[in-house]
Amino acid sequence: MTILETGQSPQKVILPDNWQDEARSLLSLGIPMALTQLAAFAVYTVDVLMIGRISPEDLAAASLGTVIYFALWMVGAGPVMAVSPLVSQALGADQNDTRDVRRSVRMALWVIFLMFPVVFGALLLTEPIALALGQDAGVSAKAANYVLALAVGWPFALATMALRNFLAALGKTKVPLVLVVVTTLINAGLNYVLIFGHFGVPRLELVGAGIASSMSYTIGFFLFVAYIAIDKQGKTFDLFQHFWRSDWVRFREVVSLGWPISMTTIFEGMLFNTAVILMGLIGIMEVAAYQISINVVALAFMLPWGISMAGAVRVGLAEGAGNRNAVQRSATVTMVAAILSVIALALILALFPNGVAAFYLDTEDPANAPVIKLVLLFLPIAAAFMVFDAAQVAANQVLRGLKDVQWPMYLCGVSYWLIGFPVAAILGASSLGAVGIWYGLTAGLIAATILLGGRLWWLAWLKKT
């Protein structure tokens, strides 16, 4: 389906009228998006794999630093995520509306770069924040240096995601996948050089990993800018022509739609990141084991997340076109596809945790034995909640495609902080220890699945238009 054909009069998008074609449309968009998310997250996975070769303490520091870095990353994620429903609904209503699309993407980029000075200042406080949270002094100092190196890449990582969401709404996912894979390979190469000190470069270890990530984010952003500038369809939107021209009406709309999305992302993401703090109150080895386990789960999560992002585009197009039946089909197919995408991976984690642990740590090194023992306890539980994680993200993304962001924010707040966190904190302080924290995370995801799923059912099926 061609989303934009210049020269045509305003025209609603044409959508499939049966389940098979909708599933085909979703997967043709969703599979490349899922692989793109997977490749993008591989930047963090490469970091974890290489940092794990330095020492468990460095791995714990990276985990702690990532908590603070991503708390602020999630603040900026709202404007990025707002691009998808704004662009897809505009194109659903009128395939030729390049001006409306341009306004949304430009102002999303404005929000991100205007936020950066404040974000950078906050990241400078990493060490005192970590110490105030009761974390180990040595780990806190290393985490601060790591985050400072990561900070420069913050706006470029988010801006790249905004451009990817714009391209996804146009149905363009294959070239973005290639660009993200190239960026990930660049990051791996820079990691190899900077972490371990090859080709005459000083051995920078943890700081080197942060510098490598920032450099790869920046390179990735300019690769996307170049692609949009030369793509036949993408360049018709003139995203970067007169880029400095303000549009405060759309700026406020991006912020209005984006801040509840940011809060929703923070509610969810900070539950998992706060679990690092809870683990740190138990011990450094627990933090290192949690970092490995959550990295595996997060890597798997990229598949349902990518498919769900495609679902948000599909639902947004249907909503913009005023096609209620298409909204219902897109929502259903998205939920089913997201859940199915993680089942096989969940089984692998549950049945072969030893093999997974061996990817991250040298199992022959006695110093790693305490961490590996904990990883083997964590992974089967993590496998169980992956299905609920897939279901809740699918429901959440579909709701965003409908521009429903306020209620999901409240429901996620209840699920993760009135249910998930108290359960994790109470069980973590009990005889269950670190395993109890994982049970709390699972409880939060189950609650979110039920509440967000109910909200989607109400809007798409029960509420009268």
Secondary structure as the mmCIF struct_conf table of DSSP 4:
data_model
#
loop_
_struct_conf.conf_type_id
_struct_conf.id
_struct_conf.beg_label_comp_id
_struct_conf.beg_label_asym_id
_struct_conf.beg_label_seq_id
_struct_conf.end_label_comp_id
_struct_conf.end_label_asym_id
_struct_conf.end_label_seq_id
BEND BEND1 ILE A 3 ILE A 3
TURN_TY1_P TURN_TY1_P1 THR A 6 GLY A 7
HELX_LH_PP_P HELX_LH_PP_P1 GLN A 8 PRO A 10
HELX_LH_PP_P HELX_LH_PP_P2 LYS A 12 ILE A 14
BEND BEND2 ASP A 17 ASN A 18
HELX_RH_AL_P HELX_RH_AL_P1 TRP A 19 ILE A 51
TURN_TY1_P TURN_TY1_P2 GLY A 52 ILE A 54
HELX_RH_AL_P HELX_RH_AL_P2 PRO A 56 ALA A 93
TURN_TY1_P TURN_TY1_P3 GLN A 95 ASN A 96
HELX_RH_AL_P HELX_RH_AL_P3 THR A 98 LEU A 123
TURN_TY1_P TURN_TY1_P4 LEU A 124 LEU A 125
HELX_RH_AL_P HELX_RH_AL_P4 THR A 126 ALA A 132
TURN_TY1_P TURN_TY1_P5 LEU A 133 GLY A 134
HELX_RH_AL_P HELX_RH_AL_P5 ALA A 137 ALA A 151
TURN_TY1_P TURN_TY1_P6 VAL A 152 GLY A 153
HELX_RH_AL_P HELX_RH_AL_P6 TRP A 154 ALA A 169
TURN_TY1_P TURN_TY1_P7 LEU A 170 GLY A 171
HELX_RH_AL_P HELX_RH_AL_P7 LYS A 174 PHE A 196
TURN_TY1_P TURN_TY1_P8 GLY A 197 GLY A 197
TURN_TY1_P TURN_TY1_P9 PHE A 199 GLY A 200
HELX_RH_AL_P HELX_RH_AL_P8 GLU A 205 ILE A 230
BEND BEND3 ASP A 231 ASP A 231
TURN_TY1_P TURN_TY1_P10 LYS A 232 GLN A 233
HELX_RH_3T_P HELX_RH_3T_P1 GLY A 234 PHE A 237
TURN_TY1_P TURN_TY1_P11 LEU A 239 TRP A 244
HELX_RH_AL_P HELX_RH_AL_P9 TRP A 248 ILE A 282
HELX_RH_AL_P HELX_RH_AL_P10 ILE A 284 GLY A 320
TURN_TY1_P TURN_TY1_P12 ALA A 321 GLY A 322
HELX_RH_AL_P HELX_RH_AL_P11 ARG A 324 LEU A 351
HELX_RH_AL_P HELX_RH_AL_P12 PRO A 353 TYR A 360
BEND BEND4 LEU A 361 LEU A 361
TURN_TY1_P TURN_TY1_P13 THR A 363 GLU A 364
HELX_RH_3T_P HELX_RH_3T_P2 PRO A 366 ASN A 368
HELX_RH_AL_P HELX_RH_AL_P13 ALA A 369 GLY A 401
TURN_TY1_P TURN_TY1_P14 LEU A 402 LYS A 403
HELX_RH_AL_P HELX_RH_AL_P14 GLN A 406 GLY A 413
HELX_RH_PI_P HELX_RH_PI_P1 VAL A 414 GLY A 420
HELX_RH_AL_P HELX_RH_AL_P15 PHE A 421 GLY A 428
TURN_TY1_P TURN_TY1_P15 ALA A 429 ALA A 429
BEND BEND5 SER A 430 SER A 430
TURN_TY1_P TURN_TY1_P16 SER A 431 GLY A 433
HELX_RH_AL_P HELX_RH_AL_P16 ALA A 434 TRP A 457
HELX_RH_PI_P HELX_RH_PI_P2 TRP A 458 LEU A 462
BEND BEND6 LYS A 463 LYS A 463
#
